[in-house]
Amino acid sequence: MADTRQENYNKFLALPIVPYKIISHLLTNDDYIWKLIFYNSADAWMDSKQNLTSDQKAALIYDGVKPINDCRIFMDTGADDAWHVESTQLRISVTEAVPTNYVYGSLYIAFEIYTHYSINTLSCYQPRNLTIAQRLMEVFNGCDVEGIGRVFFDARATNKARLTLAYGAIPYKGLSIIMGVKSLG
């Protein structure tokens, strides 16, 4: 006889697909972040900069095969200290899986933004890192991302949600946003 109780235990099945699902959502639900990552110029935020095509966005996502220096979006954490290209990187990874009980749990997602010192200030007198961070909060807080659930940046739901410094290797400066997702399955 099958152990039906075992079937009800949370296996955190969404765990390996979380970064991919976040990036997939970002592909079709925001152009501003892509512009700030793609264009290194101080006017990257301006409407005069063309939105990226789907192919241009896809080319920025590291797939484990392309040369790493050609990419800007990664599904892991940390900034490589061998990176010397003036650019902005967005790294998305799961930082924790925390069980609430045998059925429910929470996943915590880190959005790390690293920008080369020389291109961090935009011509609108805003730091590129903070602008991207705010936009990520705007796009994902409260959003139901297909395949993983509702993403939240909410202190009532968790004391882990926060925006903090992420320590990249010089000449990069970074920020990290931690958001959560309630997990079932």
PAPA-668058 format. One record per residue: residue in three letters; x, y, z of N, C-alpha, C, O in turn. Coordinates in steps of 0.2 Angstrom, whole numbers. Example, Ala and Ser with C-alpha at 12.3 -4.5 7.8 and 13.67 -1.06 7.14 Angstrom:
% residues 2
- type, n_px, n_py, n_pz, ca_px, ca_py, ca_pz, c_px, c_py, c_pz, o_px, o_py, o_pz
- ALA, 66, -28, 39, 62, -22, 39, 66, -16, 39, 71, -17, 42
- SER, 64, -11, 35, 68, -5, 36, 64, 0, 39, 67, 6, 40
END
This chain:
% residues 185
- type, n_px, n_py, n_pz, ca_px, ca_py, ca_pz, c_px, c_py, c_pz, o_px, o_py, o_pz
- MET, 4, -6, 0, 0, 0, 0, 4, 6, 0, 9, 7, 4
- ALA, 3, 11, -4, 7, 17, -5, 6, 22, 1, 0, 22, 4
- ASP, 11, 25, 3, 11, 30, 9, 8, 36, 6, 12, 40, 4
- THR, 2, 38, 7, -1, 44, 4, 1, 50, 8, 1, 55, 5
- ARG, 3, 49, 14, 6, 55, 18, 12, 57, 15, 13, 63, 14
- GLN, 16, 53, 13, 23, 55, 9, 21, 59, 3, 25, 63, 2
- GLU, 16, 57, -1, 14, 61, -7, 13, 68, -5, 13, 72, -10
- ASN, 10, 70, 1, 8, 76, 3, 14, 81, 5, 13, 87, 6
- TYR, 20, 78, 6, 26, 82, 8, 28, 86, 3, 28, 85, -3
- ASN, 30, 92, 5, 33, 97, 1, 40, 95, -2, 44, 94, 2
- LYS, 40, 95, -8, 47, 92, -11, 51, 98, -14, 56, 97, -17
- PHE, 48, 104, -13, 51, 110, -16, 52, 109, -23, 58, 111, -26
- LEU, 48, 107, -27, 49, 105, -34, 50, 111, -39, 54, 111, -44
- ALA, 48, 117, -37, 50, 123, -41, 57, 126, -40, 59, 130, -43
- LEU, 60, 123, -35, 67, 126, -33, 72, 127, -39, 74, 132, -40
- PRO, 73, 122, -43, 78, 123, -48, 75, 128, -54, 79, 130, -58
- ILE, 69, 129, -55, 66, 133, -60, 65, 140, -58, 63, 144, -63
- VAL, 66, 142, -52, 64, 149, -50, 68, 154, -54, 65, 159, -56
- PRO, 75, 154, -54, 78, 159, -58, 76, 160, -65, 75, 165, -68
- TYR, 75, 154, -69, 72, 154, -75, 65, 157, -76, 64, 161, -81
- LYS, 61, 155, -71, 54, 158, -72, 54, 166, -70, 50, 169, -73
- ILE, 58, 168, -66, 59, 175, -65, 61, 179, -71, 58, 184, -73
- ILE, 66, 176, -74, 69, 179, -80, 64, 179, -86, 63, 184, -89
- SER, 60, 173, -86, 55, 173, -91, 50, 178, -90, 47, 181, -95
- HIS, 48, 179, -84, 43, 185, -83, 46, 191, -84, 42, 196, -87
- LEU, 52, 192, -83, 55, 199, -84, 56, 200, -92, 55, 206, -94
- LEU, 56, 195, -96, 57, 196, -103, 51, 199, -106, 52, 203, -111
- THR, 45, 198, -104, 39, 200, -107, 35, 206, -103, 30, 208, -105
- ASN, 38, 207, -97, 34, 212, -92, 38, 218, -90, 36, 222, -86
- ASP, 44, 219, -93, 47, 225, -92, 53, 226, -97, 57, 222, -99
- ASP, 53, 232, -100, 58, 234, -105, 63, 239, -101, 69, 239, -104
- TYR, 61, 242, -96, 66, 247, -93, 72, 244, -90, 78, 247, -91
- ILE, 71, 239, -86, 77, 235, -83, 82, 233, -89, 88, 234, -88
- TRP, 79, 230, -94, 83, 228, -100, 87, 233, -103, 93, 232, -104
- LYS, 84, 239, -104, 88, 245, -106, 94, 247, -102, 99, 248, -104
- LEU, 92, 247, -95, 98, 249, -90, 103, 244, -90, 109, 246, -88
- ILE, 102, 238, -92, 107, 233, -92, 111, 233, -98, 117, 232, -98
- PHE, 107, 233, -104, 110, 233, -110, 115, 239, -112, 120, 238, -114
- TYR, 112, 245, -111, 115, 251, -113, 120, 254, -107, 117, 254, -102
- ASN, 126, 255, -109, 131, 257, -103, 131, 264, -103, 134, 267, -98
- SER, 128, 268, -107, 128, 275, -107, 124, 278, -101, 119, 275, -99
- ALA, 126, 284, -99, 122, 288, -94, 115, 289, -96, 111, 290, -91
- ASP, 113, 289, -102, 106, 291, -104, 102, 284, -106, 97, 285, -109
- ALA, 104, 279, -103, 101, 272, -104, 94, 272, -102, 90, 269, -105
- TRP, 92, 277, -97, 85, 277, -95, 80, 281, -99, 74, 281, -98
- MET, 83, 284, -104, 79, 289, -108, 74, 285, -113, 76, 280, -116
- ASP, 69, 288, -115, 64, 285, -120, 67, 285, -127, 65, 281, -131
- SER, 72, 289, -128, 76, 289, -135, 80, 283, -136, 81, 281, -142
- LYS, 81, 279, -131, 85, 272, -131, 79, 267, -133, 74, 266, -130
- GLN, 81, 263, -138, 76, 258, -141, 75, 253, -136, 80, 251, -133
- ASN, 69, 250, -135, 68, 244, -132, 72, 238, -135, 72, 238, -141
- LEU, 74, 234, -131, 77, 228, -134, 72, 223, -137, 67, 222, -135
- THR, 74, 220, -143, 70, 214, -146, 71, 208, -141, 75, 208, -137
- SER, 66, 203, -143, 67, 197, -139, 74, 194, -140, 76, 191, -135
- ASP, 76, 194, -146, 83, 191, -147, 88, 194, -144, 93, 191, -141
- GLN, 88, 201, -143, 93, 205, -140, 93, 203, -132, 98, 202, -129
- LYS, 87, 202, -129, 86, 201, -122, 89, 194, -121, 93, 192, -116
- ALA, 87, 189, -126, 89, 182, -125, 97, 181, -125, 100, 177, -122
- ALA, 100, 186, -129, 107, 185, -130, 111, 187, -124, 117, 186, -123
- LEU, 107, 191, -119, 110, 193, -113, 110, 188, -107, 113, 189, -102
- ILE, 106, 183, -108, 105, 178, -103, 110, 172, -104, 111, 169, -109
- TYR, 114, 171, -99, 119, 166, -99, 116, 159, -99, 112, 157, -94
- ASP, 118, 155, -104, 115, 148, -104, 120, 143, -103, 118, 137, -104
- GLY, 126, 144, -100, 131, 140, -99, 135, 138, -105, 140, 134, -104
- VAL, 134, 141, -110, 138, 139, -116, 141, 146, -119, 147, 145, -121
- LYS, 137, 151, -120, 140, 157, -123, 146, 160, -119, 146, 158, -113
- PRO, 150, 164, -122, 155, 167, -118, 152, 171, -112, 148, 175, -114
- ILE, 155, 170, -106, 152, 174, -100, 152, 181, -101, 147, 185, -99
- ASN, 157, 184, -104, 158, 191, -104, 153, 194, -109, 152, 201, -109
- ASP, 149, 190, -113, 144, 193, -118, 137, 193, -115, 133, 196, -117
- CYS, 137, 190, -109, 130, 190, -105, 130, 195, -99, 135, 197, -97
- ARG, 124, 196, -97, 122, 201, -92, 117, 198, -87, 117, 201, -81
- ILE, 114, 193, -88, 109, 190, -84, 111, 183, -82, 112, 179, -87
- PHE, 111, 181, -76, 114, 175, -74, 109, 172, -68, 106, 175, -65
- MET, 109, 165, -68, 105, 161, -64, 109, 158, -58, 108, 153, -56
- ASP, 114, 162, -55, 117, 161, -50, 120, 167, -46, 118, 172, -48
- THR, 123, 166, -40, 125, 172, -36, 132, 174, -37, 136, 170, -39
- GLY, 133, 180, -35, 140, 182, -35, 143, 185, -41, 141, 184, -46
- ALA, 148, 190, -40, 151, 193, -46, 158, 190, -46, 162, 190, -42
- ASP, 160, 188, -52, 166, 185, -54, 172, 190, -53, 171, 196, -56
- ASP, 177, 189, -49, 182, 194, -49, 186, 195, -55, 191, 199, -55
- ALA, 185, 190, -60, 189, 191, -66, 186, 195, -71, 188, 196, -77
- TRP, 180, 198, -70, 176, 202, -74, 179, 209, -75, 179, 212, -70
- HIS, 180, 211, -81, 183, 217, -82, 180, 222, -87, 182, 227, -89
- VAL, 174, 220, -89, 170, 223, -94, 165, 228, -90, 162, 227, -85
- GLU, 165, 235, -93, 161, 240, -90, 154, 238, -92, 152, 238, -98
- SER, 150, 236, -87, 143, 233, -88, 139, 233, -82, 142, 234, -76
- THR, 133, 231, -83, 129, 229, -77, 127, 222, -78, 125, 220, -83
- GLN, 126, 219, -72, 124, 212, -72, 118, 211, -67, 118, 215, -62
- LEU, 114, 207, -69, 108, 205, -64, 109, 197, -63, 109, 193, -68
- ARG, 110, 195, -57, 110, 188, -55, 104, 186, -50, 103, 190, -46
- ILE, 101, 181, -52, 95, 179, -49, 96, 172, -46, 98, 167, -50
- SER, 95, 171, -40, 96, 164, -37, 92, 163, -31, 90, 168, -28
- VAL, 91, 157, -29, 87, 155, -23, 92, 155, -18, 98, 152, -18
- THR, 91, 159, -12, 96, 159, -7, 94, 154, -1, 99, 152, 3
- GLU, 88, 153, 0, 86, 149, 5, 79, 145, 3, 75, 148, 0
- ALA, 78, 139, 6, 72, 136, 6, 70, 134, 13, 74, 130, 16
- VAL, 65, 137, 16, 63, 136, 23, 57, 133, 24, 52, 135, 22
- PRO, 56, 127, 27, 50, 123, 28, 46, 127, 34, 49, 128, 39
- THR, 40, 128, 33, 35, 130, 38, 33, 124, 42, 33, 124, 48
- ASN, 31, 119, 38, 29, 112, 41, 30, 107, 35, 33, 109, 30
- TYR, 27, 101, 35, 29, 96, 30, 26, 98, 24, 27, 95, 19
- VAL, 21, 102, 23, 17, 104, 17, 19, 111, 14, 20, 111, 8
- TYR, 20, 116, 18, 22, 122, 16, 29, 125, 18, 32, 122, 22
- GLY, 31, 129, 14, 38, 132, 15, 38, 139, 11, 34, 141, 8
- SER, 44, 142, 12, 46, 148, 9, 52, 147, 5, 57, 144, 7
- LEU, 52, 150, -1, 59, 151, -5, 61, 158, -5, 56, 163, -5
- TYR, 67, 160, -4, 69, 166, -4, 74, 167, -10, 79, 164, -11
- ILE, 72, 173, -14, 76, 174, -20, 80, 180, -20, 77, 185, -17
- ALA, 86, 180, -22, 91, 186, -22, 91, 188, -29, 92, 185, -34
- PHE, 90, 195, -30, 91, 198, -36, 97, 203, -34, 97, 208, -31
- GLU, 103, 201, -37, 109, 204, -36, 111, 209, -42, 111, 206, -48
- ILE, 112, 215, -41, 113, 220, -46, 120, 222, -45, 122, 225, -40
- TYR, 125, 221, -50, 132, 223, -50, 133, 228, -56, 131, 226, -62
- THR, 136, 234, -55, 137, 239, -60, 144, 241, -59, 146, 243, -53
- HIS, 148, 242, -65, 154, 245, -65, 154, 252, -62, 149, 256, -64
- TYR, 159, 254, -58, 159, 261, -55, 158, 266, -60, 154, 271, -59
- SER, 161, 266, -66, 161, 271, -70, 155, 272, -74, 154, 277, -77
- ILE, 150, 267, -74, 144, 268, -77, 138, 268, -73, 132, 268, -75
- ASN, 139, 268, -66, 133, 268, -61, 129, 274, -61, 123, 273, -60
- THR, 131, 280, -62, 127, 286, -62, 124, 287, -68, 127, 288, -73
- LEU, 117, 288, -68, 114, 290, -74, 113, 297, -75, 114, 301, -70
- SER, 112, 300, -81, 111, 307, -82, 105, 310, -79, 105, 316, -79
- CYS, 101, 306, -76, 95, 309, -72, 97, 310, -65, 93, 310, -60
- TYR, 104, 309, -63, 107, 309, -56, 104, 304, -52, 103, 305, -46
- GLN, 103, 298, -54, 101, 292, -50, 106, 287, -51, 108, 286, -57
- PRO, 107, 283, -46, 112, 277, -47, 108, 272, -51, 102, 270, -49
- ARG, 112, 269, -56, 109, 263, -60, 107, 258, -56, 101, 255, -57
- ASN, 111, 256, -51, 109, 250, -46, 103, 251, -43, 98, 247, -43
- LEU, 102, 257, -40, 96, 258, -36, 90, 259, -40, 84, 257, -39
- THR, 91, 261, -46, 85, 262, -51, 83, 255, -53, 77, 254, -54
- ILE, 87, 251, -55, 86, 244, -56, 82, 240, -50, 77, 237, -51
- ALA, 85, 241, -44, 82, 238, -38, 75, 240, -37, 71, 236, -36
- GLN, 74, 247, -38, 67, 249, -37, 62, 246, -42, 57, 245, -41
- ARG, 65, 246, -48, 60, 243, -54, 59, 236, -53, 53, 234, -54
- LEU, 64, 232, -50, 63, 225, -49, 57, 224, -43, 53, 220, -44
- MET, 58, 229, -38, 52, 228, -33, 46, 230, -36, 41, 227, -34
- GLU, 45, 235, -41, 39, 237, -44, 36, 231, -48, 30, 230, -48
- VAL, 41, 228, -52, 38, 222, -56, 36, 216, -53, 31, 213, -54
- PHE, 40, 214, -47, 39, 208, -44, 35, 208, -38, 32, 203, -36
- ASN, 35, 213, -34, 32, 213, -27, 24, 212, -28, 21, 216, -31
- GLY, 21, 206, -26, 14, 205, -27, 13, 201, -33, 7, 200, -34
- CYS, 18, 200, -37, 16, 197, -44, 16, 189, -43, 20, 186, -40
- ASP, 11, 187, -47, 10, 179, -47, 14, 177, -53, 12, 178, -59
- VAL, 20, 174, -52, 25, 172, -57, 23, 165, -59, 23, 160, -55
- GLU, 21, 163, -65, 19, 157, -67, 24, 152, -65, 30, 152, -67
- GLY, 22, 146, -62, 26, 141, -60, 30, 141, -54, 32, 136, -51
- ILE, 30, 147, -50, 33, 148, -44, 28, 151, -38, 29, 149, -33
- GLY, 23, 155, -40, 19, 158, -36, 20, 165, -35, 23, 169, -39
- ARG, 16, 168, -30, 16, 175, -29, 23, 177, -25, 25, 175, -20
- VAL, 26, 182, -28, 33, 185, -25, 31, 191, -21, 27, 195, -22
- PHE, 34, 191, -15, 33, 196, -11, 39, 200, -8, 44, 196, -7
- PHE, 39, 206, -6, 44, 210, -3, 40, 213, 3, 38, 219, 3
- ASP, 39, 209, 8, 34, 211, 14, 37, 209, 20, 38, 203, 21
- ALA, 38, 213, 25, 41, 212, 31, 36, 208, 36, 38, 204, 40
- ARG, 29, 208, 34, 24, 205, 38, 25, 197, 36, 23, 193, 40
- ALA, 26, 196, 30, 27, 189, 28, 34, 186, 30, 34, 180, 31
- THR, 39, 190, 30, 45, 187, 32, 50, 193, 34, 49, 198, 32
- ASN, 54, 191, 39, 59, 196, 41, 65, 196, 37, 70, 199, 38
- LYS, 65, 192, 31, 71, 191, 27, 71, 195, 21, 76, 197, 18
- ALA, 65, 198, 19, 64, 203, 14, 68, 209, 15, 67, 212, 20
- ARG, 73, 211, 11, 77, 217, 12, 81, 219, 5, 81, 215, 1
- LEU, 83, 225, 5, 88, 228, 0, 94, 229, 4, 94, 233, 9
- THR, 100, 226, 2, 106, 227, 6, 112, 228, 0, 111, 227, -6
- LEU, 117, 230, 3, 123, 230, -1, 125, 223, -3, 125, 218, 1
- ALA, 127, 222, -9, 130, 215, -11, 138, 217, -13, 139, 221, -17
- TYR, 142, 213, -10, 149, 215, -11, 152, 211, -17, 153, 205, -17
- GLY, 153, 215, -22, 156, 213, -29, 163, 215, -28, 166, 218, -24
- ALA, 167, 212, -33, 174, 213, -34, 175, 220, -37, 172, 222, -42
- ILE, 180, 224, -34, 181, 231, -37, 183, 230, -44, 187, 225, -46
- PRO, 181, 233, -49, 177, 240, -49, 170, 239, -49, 167, 244, -52
- TYR, 167, 234, -47, 159, 233, -47, 157, 235, -40, 159, 233, -35
- LYS, 151, 238, -40, 147, 239, -34, 140, 236, -35, 138, 235, -40
- GLY, 138, 233, -29, 132, 229, -30, 126, 230, -24, 128, 233, -19
- LEU, 120, 228, -26, 115, 228, -22, 111, 222, -22, 112, 218, -27
- SER, 108, 220, -17, 105, 213, -17, 98, 214, -14, 97, 218, -9
- ILE, 93, 212, -17, 86, 212, -15, 84, 205, -13, 85, 200, -17
- ILE, 81, 204, -7, 79, 197, -6, 71, 198, -6, 68, 202, -2
- MET, 68, 193, -10, 61, 193, -10, 59, 185, -8, 63, 181, -9
- GLY, 52, 184, -6, 50, 178, -5, 45, 175, -9, 41, 179, -13
- VAL, 44, 169, -9, 38, 165, -12, 36, 160, -7, 40, 156, -5
- LYS, 29, 159, -6, 27, 153, -2, 27, 147, -7, 24, 148, -12
- SER, 29, 142, -4, 30, 136, -8, 25, 130, -6, 25, 129, 0
- LEU, 22, 127, -11, 18, 121, -9, 19, 116, -15, 18, 118, -21
- GLY, 22, 110, -13, 23, 105, -19, 30, 103, -19, 31, 99, -23
END
